[in-house]
Amino acid sequence: MQEQLSILRPYIRGLPIIVVAMVAGLLVAKKYLSYTTPMYESTTKIKLADLDQGVTGNNLFKDFDVFASTGKIAMEIEVLKSQILVRQTLEKLDFDEELSRVGKVKTSELYTDKPFLHRVTIHDPDYYDRDWVIQVADTVHYTVQLPGTTEVFNGLFGDTLHLRSAASIYLVHNTELLAKRPDLALCGVYKLHKYSMDRLAGQVAGALDVVAVDKDVAIIRIIYKDNIPEKAAMLTNELARTYIDDYIEDKFRVADITADFLDQQIEKVYNELEQTEREIQGYRDRNEIVNIRMQTETDLRKISQMRIQQTNVRMSLEAINELNDYIQQGKDNFLELAPNFEAFTDLLSTEMVKNIKTLQAERQDLLLVYRKDHELVRTVEEKIDFYVDYFVESIGNTRRNLETKYDKLTADIEQAERAFEGLPERERVLTTMDREFGLQQKSYIFLNEKRIEAEIAKAAKHSFHRIIQEADTPEKPVSPNRPIIIIVSSLLGMFGAVIFIFLVNASKARVNDTSSVEKNTDIPILYTTPHLKNDEAAAAYFKNEVFKLDMKGLLAPNSSLVYTAFHRNHGVRYQLQQLGEVFLREGRNFCVLTFDEGHTFRLPGEHLRVVSEDDVSRLTFAELLSWYRQLCTDYDLVLVDNFNLRDNAKSLLFMGLADQNLCVVDTRKTRLSSIGELNLLRAKHEIENLRLVVNNDKYSPSLLHEGIWMIRKTIAYVKNWRK
């Protein structure tokens, strides 16, 4: 938990920066939104025709595909998005001329709040899709700049201004609007844009979206976005009405063409039908035909039945012939044959086959006991031969009987067919003529039915498509999304501030807390000093720390404590000053040794020894050691304000002479890399009894506090510089 708090501490400290960044992001987003043109969206819904039911379940046109579309949703969507339908819609609207007020930063389109009405007539197609700059000086006069040139024309409101052969412009005051809104400014700079139909249709089609509510639901949504809410609603509604009107007109046009075509076909078929009737009547009169159809059908039915019998006999005859050939080929080995008796299945034949099989089994049993030439075996074989000969003769008799029956049927059929030899050819001709008459009659009836349906379709100017939801003028824009942009901008500001704090903290790489010190070194921490706000708190805290040092035996008589830091402002003198004040109150015999003549110690002279760096440099090591030991003998405790580790190599000299070495690191000022340097110094110079003192532990001042401190420091620096 402590480690997590240490990670969050820089961000908690930088909370003002995060808040300021979020507020800045909010202000930037609002400024951006104030200059962004909002887009409004309108939606119109259309229900497509259902060919299975129609509007009221009427299947009037179910067999006549010309009168209704296939109902495919994808096809209807493409029709709605087509350039032709968009053009027809735009021809009914006034979107081809666009008037905008030109501001210093933003140009805003005017539609419902135009201070003057306009009409532009283009004579030269090159001047389409260009901006005409209009500057209104007063309520009477205005100037127009010809696009692409610096030529300016002066005009009067209410008069038509001819711009050479390029175009003519007519401007007139919008008196109705000016009367309602007297605060509406008339003077100013305007931009008038005249669109060509191709450019306008392409622009509208690009912002138009037609989608289906669902793939199985015949409802289409027409969606259009525009920076003017009234234009967005007008376009979708007008496009839906144009689509339905176009559908009705197309249906009426197709029905009218179809009705004319049906009239021509009906007249033609009627004339052919009359001609066929006259030909049939004349043919019957010439050939004296009454009705022979019944007799002909009876004879044909009789012949058909005899042919069926003949076919059955022929099939049986073919089967018995195959059986006879099979028996004749294997007559000598009849017992080994397996004939197909499907065509020879009378009871006598079945009984004979059973007897043959029984005798065959009896012969097999006898052969197990007797030889083939035994009398009993020969007797059984004679019986088998008798049955086989009888069976073969029976098959032959049956075959001859079937041949006789087949010949008789053939003769009867020929005799029956001779009855048609006298049938006149006129009957076949008459049947053909009747068939043609029936086909023409059916065509005539069908065409008359369709003509009635076509006339109904022409009379009923109604569309099965209908608008089920008209678009209202939108009040809120769909883009830009103000809440999302504001929230995202604020979050971006916050993330930017967090990244900035992280980079600053990473670039400084300070010690920050005791946990970071412990991670980077194995040098023990003797004690930590929090940020103490007043002298009373400092006195109480350091008195307690002195008590702990005495308990650990670090303040032994005639010993020395060398306080060292990488920089003088890292808290060494603060530590020595506070310890000295505690020792004074306790009446101890101590002194503070410093090598800085400009020191800031507030201690009596008998407890403060100031030695210049030059004096130290003039002494040999033996002299310095003797002097240092004498100093420790004169006092119970010597506190040394050592040279800086980073700037002076003499600091290592006194660290080697000390009984206890204390290196002060400040959480706000000492770099984390200095801990690594300290590890190298200890290992390289074998410094004994080295401990750390953490100054300003868990101290995280606010940015306001640091800002005030920086201002004071800058003021003090300027004053000293002036002096």
C-alpha positions in Angstrom: 0.0 0.0 0.0 2.8 2.3 0.9 4.5 1.6 -2.4 1.3 2.4 -4.4 1.0 5.7 -2.5 4.5 6.6 -3.4 3.8 6.0 -7.0 0.7 8.2 -6.8 2.4 10.9 -4.8 3.8 12.9 -7.8 0.3 12.9 -9.4 -1.4 14.0 -6.2 1.1 16.8 -5.9 0.6 17.7 -9.5 -3.2 17.8 -9.1 -3.4 21.5 -9.8 -1.6 21.0 -13.1 -4.1 18.2 -14.0 -7.0 20.5 -13.1 -5.6 23.4 -15.0 -5.0 21.1 -18.0 -8.5 19.7 -17.9 -9.9 23.3 -17.7 -7.7 24.3 -20.6 -9.0 21.3 -22.6 -12.5 22.3 -21.7 -12.0 25.8 -22.9 -10.3 24.7 -26.1 -13.2 22.3 -26.8 -15.8 25.1 -26.3 -13.8 27.5 -28.4 -13.6 24.8 -31.2 -17.3 24.1 -30.9 -18.1 27.8 -31.2 -16.3 27.9 -34.6 -17.5 24.5 -35.9 -20.5 24.3 -38.1 -23.1 21.9 -36.5 -24.7 19.2 -38.6 -28.4 18.3 -38.2 -30.0 15.0 -39.1 -33.6 14.2 -40.2 -35.2 10.8 -40.8 -38.3 9.9 -42.9 -39.7 6.4 -42.9 -41.5 4.8 -45.9 -43.5 1.5 -45.8 -43.1 -0.4 -49.1 -45.9 -2.1 -50.9 -46.6 -5.7 -49.9 -47.5 -7.6 -53.1 -48.9 -10.5 -51.2 -51.6 -8.5 -49.4 -51.5 -5.0 -50.8 -53.1 -2.2 -48.7 -56.3 -4.0 -47.7 -55.6 -7.6 -48.7 -56.6 -7.0 -52.3 -54.9 -9.2 -54.9 -56.1 -7.3 -57.9 -52.7 -7.3 -59.6 -51.3 -10.6 -58.5 -51.1 -11.9 -62.1 -50.1 -8.7 -63.7 -46.5 -7.9 -62.8 -46.4 -4.6 -64.7 -48.5 -2.8 -62.1 -46.3 -3.2 -59.0 -42.6 -3.5 -58.2 -41.0 -6.7 -57.0 -40.9 -5.4 -53.5 -37.2 -6.1 -53.0 -35.9 -3.7 -50.4 -32.4 -3.4 -51.8 -33.8 -2.4 -55.2 -36.0 0.3 -53.7 -33.1 1.7 -51.7 -31.1 2.1 -54.9 -34.1 3.8 -56.6 -34.3 6.3 -53.7 -30.5 7.0 -53.9 -30.6 7.4 -57.7 -29.5 10.7 -59.3 -32.7 11.0 -61.2 -34.9 10.9 -58.1 -32.6 13.3 -56.3 -32.7 15.7 -59.2 -36.5 15.6 -59.3 -36.6 16.4 -55.6 -34.1 19.3 -55.8 -36.1 20.8 -58.7 -38.9 21.3 -56.2 -36.7 22.9 -53.5 -34.7 26.1 -53.4 -31.3 24.5 -52.5 -29.5 25.7 -55.7 -28.8 29.2 -54.2 -26.9 29.4 -50.9 -26.4 32.7 -49.1 -23.8 33.0 -46.3 -22.7 35.8 -44.0 -19.0 36.3 -44.0 -17.5 37.0 -40.6 -14.0 37.7 -39.4 -13.5 34.0 -38.4 -16.5 32.0 -39.4 -18.8 32.0 -42.5 -22.4 31.1 -41.6 -25.0 30.0 -44.0 -28.3 31.9 -43.9 -31.6 30.2 -44.8 -34.5 31.2 -42.6 -32.9 34.4 -41.4 -31.9 36.0 -44.7 -32.1 39.8 -44.5 -32.7 40.0 -48.2 -34.1 37.6 -50.8 -32.1 36.8 -54.0 -32.5 35.3 -57.4 -29.5 34.5 -59.6 -29.8 33.8 -63.4 -26.7 32.3 -64.9 -26.1 33.0 -68.6 -22.6 31.5 -68.8 -22.3 27.9 -67.4 -18.7 28.7 -66.3 -20.1 30.8 -63.5 -22.0 28.0 -61.8 -20.5 26.6 -58.5 -18.7 29.9 -57.8 -18.9 32.4 -54.9 -20.4 35.8 -55.7 -19.2 38.2 -53.0 -22.0 40.8 -52.1 -21.2 43.8 -49.9 -24.1 45.7 -48.6 -23.2 49.3 -47.7 -26.6 50.5 -46.7 -30.3 49.7 -47.1 -30.3 50.8 -50.8 -26.9 50.1 -52.4 -24.8 47.0 -52.7 -21.9 45.8 -54.7 -21.2 42.4 -56.4 -17.8 41.1 -57.3 -17.6 39.0 -60.4 -16.1 35.6 -59.5 -12.5 35.1 -60.6 -12.0 38.8 -61.2 -11.6 42.1 -59.3 -14.4 43.7 -61.3 -17.2 45.1 -59.1 -20.7 46.1 -60.1 -23.0 48.4 -58.2 -26.6 47.5 -57.7 -29.8 48.7 -56.0 -32.2 46.6 -54.0 -35.4 45.9 -56.0 -33.6 46.2 -59.4 -32.1 43.5 -61.5 -28.3 43.9 -61.8 -26.9 42.6 -65.1 -23.3 41.4 -64.8 -22.3 41.6 -68.4 -23.2 38.4 -70.2 -22.3 36.2 -67.2 -25.4 36.5 -65.0 -28.1 38.7 -63.6 -28.9 39.1 -59.9 -32.0 40.4 -58.3 -32.0 41.3 -54.6 -34.9 42.6 -52.5 -35.4 43.2 -48.8 -37.0 40.5 -46.8 -39.4 42.9 -45.3 -41.4 40.3 -43.4 -38.3 39.1 -41.5 -36.9 42.5 -41.0 -40.2 43.6 -39.4 -40.1 40.7 -37.0 -36.4 41.1 -36.2 -35.4 44.8 -36.3 -32.1 43.8 -34.7 -31.1 41.8 -37.8 -28.1 43.4 -39.5 -28.5 44.1 -43.2 -25.1 45.7 -43.9 -22.1 43.4 -44.2 -20.3 41.0 -46.5 -22.2 38.1 -48.0 -21.3 35.2 -50.2 -23.9 33.9 -52.7 -23.3 30.5 -54.3 -25.2 29.2 -57.3 -25.0 25.4 -57.7 -25.2 23.6 -60.9 -27.7 20.7 -60.8 -25.0 18.1 -61.3 -22.9 19.5 -58.4 -25.9 19.9 -56.1 -27.2 16.4 -56.8 -23.8 14.9 -56.1 -23.4 16.9 -52.9 -26.9 15.9 -51.7 -26.4 12.3 -52.7 -23.2 12.2 -50.7 -24.9 13.3 -47.5 -27.9 11.1 -48.1 -28.3 7.7 -46.5 -31.1 5.2 -47.3 -31.2 2.1 -45.1 -33.6 -0.7 -44.3 -35.0 -1.0 -40.8 -34.5 -4.7 -41.0 -33.8 -7.1 -43.9 -37.2 -8.8 -43.4 -39.2 -5.6 -42.7 -40.4 -3.6 -45.8 -39.7 -0.2 -44.1 -37.0 2.2 -45.4 -35.4 5.1 -43.5 -34.3 8.2 -45.5 -31.5 10.0 -43.5 -30.0 13.3 -44.5 -27.5 15.6 -42.8 -27.2 19.3 -43.3 -25.9 22.3 -41.4 -29.4 23.9 -41.7 -32.0 21.9 -39.8 -34.9 23.1 -42.0 -33.1 21.9 -45.1 -32.5 18.5 -43.6 -36.2 17.9 -42.8 -37.4 19.4 -46.1 -35.2 17.2 -48.3 -36.1 13.9 -46.6 -39.8 14.6 -46.7 -39.8 15.9 -50.3 -37.7 12.9 -51.4 -40.2 10.5 -49.9 -43.1 12.3 -51.6 -41.2 12.5 -54.9 -40.5 8.7 -54.7 -44.2 8.0 -54.1 -45.4 10.4 -56.9 -42.9 8.9 -59.3 -44.1 5.4 -58.4 -47.7 6.5 -59.1 -46.8 8.2 -62.4 -44.8 5.2 -63.5 -47.7 2.8 -62.6 -50.2 5.0 -64.5 -47.9 5.4 -67.5 -47.3 1.6 -67.7 -51.1 0.9 -67.2 -52.0 3.3 -69.9 -49.5 1.8 -72.4 -50.7 -1.7 -71.4 -54.3 -0.8 -71.9 -53.6 0.5 -75.4 -51.7 -2.6 -76.3 -54.5 -4.8 -75.0 -57.1 -3.0 -77.1 -55.1 -3.7 -80.2 -54.6 -7.3 -79.3 -58.3 -7.8 -78.4 -59.4 -6.4 -81.8 -56.9 -8.6 -83.6 -57.9 -11.8 -81.7 -61.6 -11.0 -82.1 -61.3 -10.8 -85.9 -59.3 -14.1 -86.0 -61.9 -15.8 -83.8 -64.8 -14.7 -86.1 -62.9 -16.0 -89.2 -62.3 -19.4 -87.5 -66.0 -19.7 -86.6 -67.0 -19.0 -90.2 -64.5 -21.6 -91.5 -65.8 -24.3 -89.1 -69.4 -23.6 -90.1 -68.6 -23.7 -93.8 -66.6 -27.0 -93.5 -69.5 -28.7 -91.6 -72.0 -27.5 -94.2 -69.9 -28.7 -97.1 -69.2 -32.2 -95.7 -72.6 -32.7 -94.0 -71.0 -33.4 -90.6 -73.4 -33.9 -87.6 -71.6 -35.9 -84.8 -69.4 -39.0 -85.2 -67.2 -38.4 -82.1 -69.0 -40.9 -79.9 -68.6 -43.8 -82.4 -65.0 -42.9 -83.0 -64.3 -42.9 -79.3 -66.0 -46.3 -78.7 -63.9 -48.0 -81.5 -60.7 -46.4 -80.2 -61.4 -47.7 -76.7 -62.1 -51.2 -78.0 -58.8 -51.2 -80.0 -57.0 -49.9 -77.0 -58.2 -52.7 -74.8 -57.3 -55.4 -77.4 -53.8 -53.9 -77.7 -53.4 -54.1 -73.9 -54.4 -57.8 -74.0 -52.1 -58.4 -77.0 -49.2 -56.8 -75.0 -49.9 -59.0 -72.0 -50.0 -62.2 -74.2 -46.8 -61.1 -76.0 -45.0 -60.6 -72.7 -46.2 -64.1 -71.5 -45.2 -65.6 -74.8 -41.7 -64.1 -74.7 -41.3 -65.4 -71.1 -42.3 -69.0 -72.1 -40.1 -68.9 -75.2 -37.1 -68.0 -73.0 -38.1 -70.8 -70.6 -38.4 -73.3 -73.4 -35.0 -72.4 -74.9 -33.4 -72.7 -71.5 -35.0 -76.2 -70.9 -34.1 -77.4 -74.4 -30.5 -76.3 -74.0 -30.1 -78.1 -70.6 -32.5 -81.0 -71.0 -29.8 -83.6 -70.5 -28.9 -82.0 -67.2 -32.4 -81.0 -66.1 -31.7 -81.7 -62.4 -28.9 -79.1 -62.5 -31.1 -76.4 -64.0 -32.9 -73.7 -62.0 -35.5 -72.4 -64.4 -37.6 -69.3 -63.9 -41.3 -70.4 -63.6 -42.6 -66.9 -63.4 -44.5 -67.4 -66.7 -45.5 -71.0 -66.0 -47.2 -71.1 -62.6 -50.2 -73.4 -62.8 -50.9 -75.9 -60.0 -50.0 -79.0 -62.0 -46.6 -77.6 -62.9 -45.9 -76.7 -59.3 -46.9 -80.2 -58.2 -44.6 -81.7 -60.8 -41.7 -79.6 -59.7 -42.2 -80.7 -56.1 -42.2 -84.4 -57.2 -39.0 -84.0 -59.2 -37.3 -82.4 -56.3 -38.6 -85.2 -54.0 -37.3 -87.9 -56.3 -34.1 -86.0 -56.7 -33.6 -86.0 -52.9 -34.6 -89.7 -52.7 -31.9 -90.5 -55.4 -29.3 -88.7 -53.4 -30.2 -90.7 -50.3 -30.0 -94.0 -52.3 -26.6 -93.1 -53.7 -25.4 -93.0 -50.1 -26.3 -96.7 -49.8 -26.2 -98.2 -53.3 -24.3 -97.7 -56.5 -25.6 -95.9 -59.6 -26.4 -99.1 -61.4 -28.6 -100.5 -58.6 -32.1 -101.3 -59.4 -33.7 -98.9 -56.9 -31.5 -96.0 -58.2 -32.4 -96.7 -61.8 -36.1 -96.8 -60.9 -36.0 -93.4 -59.3 -34.1 -92.0 -62.3 -36.7 -93.4 -64.7 -39.4 -91.6 -62.7 -37.4 -88.4 -62.8 -37.0 -88.7 -66.6 -40.8 -89.3 -67.0 -41.6 -86.1 -65.1 -39.0 -84.1 -67.0 -40.3 -85.3 -70.4 -43.8 -84.5 -69.3 -42.8 -81.1 -68.1 -41.0 -80.2 -71.3 -43.9 -81.3 -73.3 -46.2 -79.2 -71.2 -44.0 -76.1 -71.7 -44.2 -76.7 -75.5 -48.0 -77.0 -75.4 -48.3 -73.8 -73.4 -46.1 -71.9 -75.9 -48.1 -73.0 -78.8 -51.3 -72.0 -77.0 -50.0 -68.5 -76.4 -48.9 -68.1 -80.0 -52.4 -69.0 -81.2 -53.9 -66.5 -78.8 -51.5 -63.8 -79.9 -52.3 -64.4 -83.6 -56.0 -64.2 -82.8 -55.7 -60.9 -81.0 -53.6 -59.5 -83.9 -56.2 -60.5 -86.4 -59.0 -58.9 -84.2 -57.0 -55.6 -83.9 -56.5 -55.5 -87.7 -60.2 -56.2 -88.2 -61.1 -53.3 -85.7 -58.7 -50.9 -87.4 -60.3 -51.5 -90.7 -63.4 -49.7 -89.4 -61.4 -46.4 -89.6 -60.5 -46.8 -93.2 -63.7 -45.2 -94.1 -63.4 -42.3 -91.6 -63.3 -39.1 -93.7 -60.3 -36.8 -93.6 -62.7 -34.0 -92.8 -63.0 -35.2 -89.2 -59.3 -34.7 -88.5 -59.4 -31.3 -90.1 -62.5 -30.4 -88.1 -60.7 -31.4 -84.8 -57.8 -29.2 -85.7 -60.1 -26.3 -86.4 -61.9 -26.8 -83.1 -58.6 -26.8 -81.3 -57.5 -23.5 -82.9 -60.9 -22.0 -82.1 -60.5 -22.9 -78.4 -57.1 -21.4 -78.2 -58.3 -18.1 -79.7 -61.3 -18.1 -77.4 -59.1 -18.5 -74.3 -56.8 -15.7 -75.5 -59.7 -13.4 -76.1 -61.1 -14.0 -72.6 -57.7 -13.5 -70.9 -57.0 -10.2 -72.8 -60.4 -8.9 -71.8 -59.8 -9.7 -68.2 -56.5 -7.9 -68.2 -57.9 -4.9 -70.0 -60.5 -4.5 -67.2 -57.6 -4.7 -64.6 -55.6 -2.1 -66.6 -58.6 0.3 -66.7 -59.0 -0.1 -62.9 -55.2 0.6 -62.4 -55.6 3.8 -64.6 -58.6 5.0 -62.6 -57.0 4.2 -59.1 -54.1 6.7 -58.8 -53.0 5.3 -55.5 -49.6 4.0 -54.2 -49.2 1.0 -52.0 -46.0 2.8 -50.7 -46.8 5.3 -48.0 -45.0 7.6 -45.6 -45.4 6.4 -42.0 -43.2 9.0 -40.4 -42.4 12.5 -41.6 -39.2 14.2 -40.6 -39.5 17.1 -38.1 -37.0 20.0 -38.0 -34.2 18.7 -35.7 -33.4 20.9 -32.7 -30.1 19.3 -31.6 -27.2 18.7 -33.9 -25.8 15.2 -34.3 -22.3 16.4 -35.0 -20.1 17.6 -33.5 -21.1 15.7 -30.4 -20.6 18.4 -27.8 -20.6 16.3 -24.7 -18.2 13.7 -26.2 -15.8 16.4 -27.6 -15.8 18.3 -24.2 -15.2 15.1 -22.3 -12.5 13.9 -24.7 -10.8 17.2 -24.6 -10.8 17.3 -20.8 -9.5 13.8 -20.7 -6.8 14.6 -23.2 -5.8 17.5 -21.1 -5.7 15.3 -18.0 -3.7 12.6 -19.8 -1.3 15.3 -21.1 -0.8 16.6 -17.6 -0.2 13.1 -16.3 2.3 12.5 -19.0 4.0 15.8 -18.3 4.2 15.1 -14.6 5.6 11.6 -15.3 8.2 13.1 -17.7 9.2 15.8 -15.2 9.4 13.4 -12.4 11.4 10.9 -14.5 13.7 13.7 -15.7 14.3 14.9 -12.1 14.7 11.3 -10.7 14.8 12.4 -7.1 15.0 10.2 -4.1 11.4 10.9 -3.3 11.0 8.5 -0.3 12.8 5.9 1.8 11.5 3.0 -0.2 13.4 4.2 -3.3 16.5 4.6 -1.2 16.2 1.1 0.2 15.8 -0.3 -3.4 19.0 1.2 -4.6 21.4 0.7 -1.8 22.2 -1.6 1.2 23.5 1.3 3.3 21.2 1.5 6.3 19.1 4.5 7.1 19.9 5.8 10.5 16.8 8.1 10.9 14.5 10.1 8.8 13.4 13.7 9.2 10.0 14.9 8.1 9.3 18.4 7.0 8.9 20.3 10.2 6.9 23.5 10.0 8.2 25.3 13.1 11.0 25.3 15.6 8.9 23.8 18.4 8.1 20.7 16.3 11.8 20.5 15.2 13.1 20.7 18.8 10.7 17.9 19.9 11.5 15.7 17.0 15.3 16.0 17.2 15.3 15.5 21.0 13.6 12.1 20.3 16.2 11.3 17.6 19.1 12.2 20.0 17.6 9.9 22.5 17.6 7.1 20.0 21.2 7.8 18.9 22.3 7.6 22.6 20.5 4.2 22.9 22.4 2.9 19.8 25.7 4.1 21.2 26.4 6.4 18.3 27.2 9.4 20.5 30.1 8.0 22.4 32.4 10.4 24.3 35.2 11.9 22.3 33.7 10.7 19.1 32.9 12.5 15.8 29.9 12.5 13.5 30.7 13.6 9.9 27.6 14.9 8.1 28.1 14.8 4.3 25.8 15.5 1.3 26.1 15.8 -2.4 25.2 19.5 -2.2 25.2 22.0 0.6 21.4 22.7 0.5 20.4 19.1 0.9 19.9 19.5 4.6 23.3 19.0 6.3 23.3 22.3 8.1 19.6 22.0 9.1 20.5 18.7 10.7 23.5 20.1 12.5 21.7 23.2 13.7 18.8 21.2 15.2 21.2 18.7 16.8 23.3 21.5 18.2 20.3 23.2 19.7 19.3 19.9 21.4 22.9 19.4 22.8 22.9 23.0 24.1 19.7 22.4 26.0 21.1 19.3 27.4 24.4 21.0 28.3 26.7 18.7 26.4 30.3 19.5 25.5 30.2 19.5 21.8 31.2 21.6 18.8 30.2 22.0 15.2 33.2 22.0 12.8 32.5 23.8 9.5 34.8 24.8 6.6 32.5 27.5 5.2 33.2 31.0 6.4 29.8 32.1 5.2 27.9 29.5 7.3 24.4 30.1 8.8 24.8 28.3 12.1 23.1 30.0 15.0 25.3 28.6 17.8 27.5 30.1 20.5 31.2 30.7 19.6 32.5 28.1 22.1 30.4 25.4 20.3 31.3 26.5 16.7 34.7 26.0 15.0 35.2 27.5 11.6 38.3 26.4 9.6 39.0 27.6 6.1 39.6 25.3 3.3 43.1 26.9 2.7 44.1 26.1 6.3 43.1 22.4 5.7 45.1 22.4 2.5 48.3 23.6 4.1 48.3 20.8 6.7 49.9 17.4 6.1 48.0 14.3 6.7 49.8 13.7 10.0 49.2 17.2 11.2 45.6 17.0 10.1 45.1 13.7 11.9 46.8 15.1 15.1 44.7 18.2 15.0 41.5 16.2 14.4 42.2 13.8 17.3 43.0 16.7 19.6 39.7 18.3 18.7 37.8 15.1 19.6 39.7 15.0 22.9 38.7 18.6 23.7 35.0 17.8 23.1 32.7 15.0 24.0 31.2 15.1 20.5 32.4 16.7 17.3 29.8 17.3 14.5 31.5 17.9 11.2 29.9 20.0 8.4 31.9 18.2 5.7 32.7 19.3 2.2 30.3 18.4 -0.6 30.8 14.9 -2.1 30.3 16.1 -5.6 32.5 19.2 -5.6 35.4 18.5 -3.2 37.6 15.5 -2.8 38.5 16.5 0.8 35.1 15.3 1.9 36.5 11.7 1.6 39.4 12.7 3.9 37.1 13.6 6.8 34.8 10.6 6.1 37.9 8.4 6.6 38.7 10.1 10.0 35.1 10.0 11.3 33.8 7.6 13.9 30.4 7.7 12.3 29.6 8.9 8.7 26.1 10.2 8.0 25.2 11.1 4.4 22.2 13.3 4.2 19.8 12.8 1.2 16.9 15.1 0.6 13.8 13.6 -1.0 13.1 16.8 -3.0 16.7 17.7 -4.0 19.0 14.6 -4.1 19.0 12.7 -7.4 18.4 9.0 -7.3 21.6 8.4 -9.3 23.6 9.9 -6.4 22.7 6.8 -4.3 24.6 4.7 -6.9 27.5 7.0 -6.7 27.5 6.7 -2.9 27.6 2.9 -3.2 30.7 3.2 -5.5 32.4 5.6 -3.1 31.9 3.4 -0.1 33.2 0.3 -2.0 36.1 2.1 -3.6 37.4 3.9 -0.4 36.2 1.4 2.1 34.3 3.9 4.1 33.2 2.4 7.5 30.2 3.2 9.6 28.3 4.9 6.8 24.6 5.5 7.3 22.0 7.6 5.6 19.8 10.4 7.0 16.7 11.1 4.9 15.7 14.7 5.0 12.1 15.9 4.2 10.8 12.4 4.3 7.3 12.1 2.8 7.3 15.7 2.0 5.3 16.7 -1.1 4.8 20.4 -1.3 2.0 21.8 -3.4 2.8 23.5 -6.7 1.5 26.8 -5.3 3.9 26.6 -2.4 6.8 25.8 -4.8 5.7 28.6 -7.0 5.8 31.1 -4.2 9.2 29.8 -3.1 10.5 30.2 -6.7 9.2 33.7 -6.9 10.8 34.6 -3.6 14.1 33.0 -4.6 14.0 34.9 -7.9 13.4 38.2 -6.1 16.2 37.6 -3.7 18.5 36.7 -6.6 17.6 39.9 -8.4 18.2 42.0 -5.3 21.6 40.4 -4.7 22.5 40.9 -8.4 21.6 44.6 -8.2 23.7 45.0 -5.1 
